[in-house]
């Protein structure tokens, strides 16, 4: 489903955050990328999500090599990936209600007719009430906003879901609820999962396989295990 081969990526010329890293996620597989904060795993996740162009290496998604990034990626590749980030307030437009936030990808891809049914279905799944859906991000908790961000990530029915420290800012009950939503979606759709984080216990329980990011990860690959 996803193949990252020899990825080197960063945000400043000649100062890569990750160097020559490879990682794979098979169709339907749940893979955890485990590593400490600041090691570069979130940068790799952004490359995998087609949100950051690498300086070198190849990204293959569903058997097709990726040649465009962000809005320049073909629609079928962009919509195949759903992403949930660690900090929902940085990934949510503060001007939008939660209902509009969830519907945003549908409107952007010309699927406005699906908005009412799909938003209603996903709001129920992530346990957001009709009253909460009308609120803007500043008027809800981090957990409620992250529920909306997960619904947004699922709204286009992605074949790959990337959760980058999705539960790092949440309490135990909200964490359990969101993981359950992800697993329910994967069970019914067959979607693959790349879960990025540093909580070993959670990732071991959640995923089929763990890839550990150690001191060698930035110089030529990731050791696999789990």
C-alpha positions in Angstrom: 0.0 0.0 0.0 2.7 2.4 1.0 6.4 2.2 0.2 8.9 4.8 1.4 12.3 4.2 -0.2 15.5 6.1 0.7 13.7 9.1 1.9 15.7 12.2 2.8 13.7 15.2 3.9 13.9 18.4 5.9 12.9 22.0 5.9 16.2 23.8 5.2 18.5 23.2 2.2 21.3 20.7 3.1 19.9 20.2 6.6 17.8 17.1 6.4 15.7 16.0 9.4 15.7 12.4 8.1 18.2 10.8 5.8 17.9 7.7 3.6 15.0 6.2 5.5 12.8 3.3 4.2 9.5 2.1 5.5 6.6 0.0 4.2 2.9 -0.6 5.1 1.1 -3.4 3.4 -2.6 -3.2 2.4 -4.7 -3.6 5.5 -1.7 -3.7 7.8 -1.4 -1.6 10.9 2.2 -0.4 11.4 3.6 1.6 14.3 6.5 4.0 13.9 7.9 4.3 17.5 10.5 6.9 18.4 11.3 9.7 20.8 10.1 13.3 20.3 12.3 15.2 17.8 13.7 12.2 16.0 12.1 13.1 12.7 9.2 10.6 12.6 6.6 13.4 12.1 8.5 14.7 9.1 8.5 11.2 7.6 4.7 11.0 8.3 4.2 14.2 6.4 6.1 12.8 3.4 4.0 9.7 3.6 0.8 11.8 3.6 2.0 13.7 0.5 2.2 16.9 2.4 6.0 17.4 2.2 8.2 16.8 -0.8 11.3 14.9 0.1 14.7 16.0 -1.1 15.5 12.4 -2.2 13.8 9.0 -2.3 10.6 7.5 -3.7 7.1 7.3 -2.3 4.9 4.6 -3.8 1.2 4.6 -2.9 -1.1 1.8 -4.1 1.5 0.6 -6.6 1.9 4.0 -8.2 4.9 6.3 -7.7 4.0 9.7 -6.3 5.2 12.5 -8.5 3.2 15.4 -7.1 2.8 16.8 -3.6 0.0 18.6 -1.7 -2.5 20.0 -4.3 -0.3 18.9 -7.2 -0.7 15.2 -6.3 -3.4 13.4 -8.4 -6.7 13.5 -6.7 -6.9 9.7 -6.5 -3.6 9.7 -4.5 -4.5 12.7 -2.3 -7.9 11.2 -1.3 -6.4 7.8 -0.6 -4.7 9.1 2.5 -6.3 10.5 5.6 -4.2 12.2 8.3 -4.7 13.1 11.9 -2.1 15.3 13.6 -1.0 15.6 17.2 -2.2 19.2 17.8 -5.8 19.6 16.4 -5.7 23.4 16.9 -2.9 23.8 14.5 -4.7 21.7 11.8 -8.2 23.2 12.2 -9.3 26.5 10.6 -10.6 28.5 13.6 -13.2 30.2 11.4 -15.1 26.9 10.7 -17.6 25.1 12.8 -16.9 21.5 13.5 -19.5 20.5 11.0 -17.8 22.6 8.3 -14.4 21.2 9.3 -15.6 17.6 8.8 -17.2 18.5 5.5 -14.3 20.4 4.1 -12.7 17.6 2.1 -16.0 16.7 0.5 -16.6 20.3 -0.6 -13.0 20.5 -1.9 -13.5 17.4 -4.1 -16.9 18.4 -5.5 -18.9 16.0 -3.4 -21.3 18.5 -1.8 -24.3 16.2 -2.1 -22.7 13.8 0.4 -22.1 16.4 3.1 -25.3 16.0 5.2 -25.3 12.2 5.3 -21.6 11.7 5.6 -21.1 14.3 8.3 -24.0 13.0 10.3 -22.7 9.5 10.1 -19.2 10.4 11.2 -20.3 12.7 13.9 -22.2 9.8 15.5 -19.2 7.6 15.1 -16.8 9.9 16.9 -19.5 10.9 19.4 -20.1 14.6 18.5 -23.5 15.9 19.2 -25.5 18.2 16.9 -24.9 21.1 19.3 -21.1 20.5 19.3 -21.0 20.4 15.5 -22.2 24.0 15.4 -19.3 25.2 17.6 -16.0 26.6 16.4 -12.7 25.2 17.6 -12.2 27.8 20.4 -15.5 26.7 22.0 -14.6 22.9 22.3 -12.1 20.9 24.2 -8.9 19.4 22.6 -10.6 16.0 22.8 -13.7 17.2 21.0 -11.7 18.9 18.3 -9.6 15.9 17.8 -12.7 13.8 17.3 -13.7 16.2 14.6 -10.3 16.0 13.0 -10.5 12.2 12.9 -13.9 12.4 11.3 -12.5 14.8 8.7 -9.7 12.3 8.0 -12.2 9.5 7.4 -14.8 11.5 5.4 -13.3 10.6 2.0 -13.0 6.9 3.0 -9.2 6.7 2.7 -7.3 3.5 2.0 -4.5 4.6 4.3 -4.8 6.4 7.6 -1.8 8.2 9.2 -2.2 9.0 12.8 0.8 11.2 13.9 0.7 11.3 17.7 -3.1 11.4 17.4 -3.7 10.7 21.1 -0.6 12.5 22.7 -2.7 15.4 24.1 -5.8 13.3 25.1 -6.9 11.6 28.3 -7.1 7.8 28.5 -10.9 7.6 27.8 -10.7 9.8 24.7 -7.7 7.9 23.5 -9.5 4.6 23.8 -12.6 6.0 22.0 -10.6 7.3 19.1 -8.5 4.2 18.7 -11.8 2.2 18.7 -13.1 4.4 15.9 -10.0 3.9 13.8 -10.1 0.1 14.3 -13.9 0.0 13.5 -13.2 1.9 10.2 -10.3 -0.4 9.3 -12.3 -3.5 10.0 -15.1 -2.4 7.6 -12.9 -0.9 4.9 -9.7 -2.9 5.0 -7.7 0.4 5.2 -4.0 0.3 6.3 -2.7 2.3 9.2 0.6 4.1 10.0 0.5 5.1 13.7 3.3 7.4 14.7 4.1 7.9 18.4 6.3 7.4 21.4 3.8 5.5 23.6 5.2 1.9 23.3 2.4 0.3 25.3 -0.4 1.9 23.2 1.3 1.1 19.9 2.0 -2.5 20.8 -1.6 -3.0 21.6 -2.9 -1.2 18.6 -0.7 -2.3 15.7 0.3 -5.5 13.9 4.0 -4.5 13.7 6.3 -2.0 15.3 9.1 -0.2 13.5 11.5 1.3 16.1 13.3 4.5 15.2 16.7 4.3 16.9 19.9 6.2 16.5 20.6 4.6 13.2 17.3 5.7 11.6 18.7 9.0 10.3 21.5 7.3 8.4 20.0 4.6 6.3 16.8 2.8 7.2 14.7 1.7 10.1 15.0 -1.5 12.1 11.8 -3.5 12.1 10.4 -5.6 14.9 7.4 -6.1 17.2 
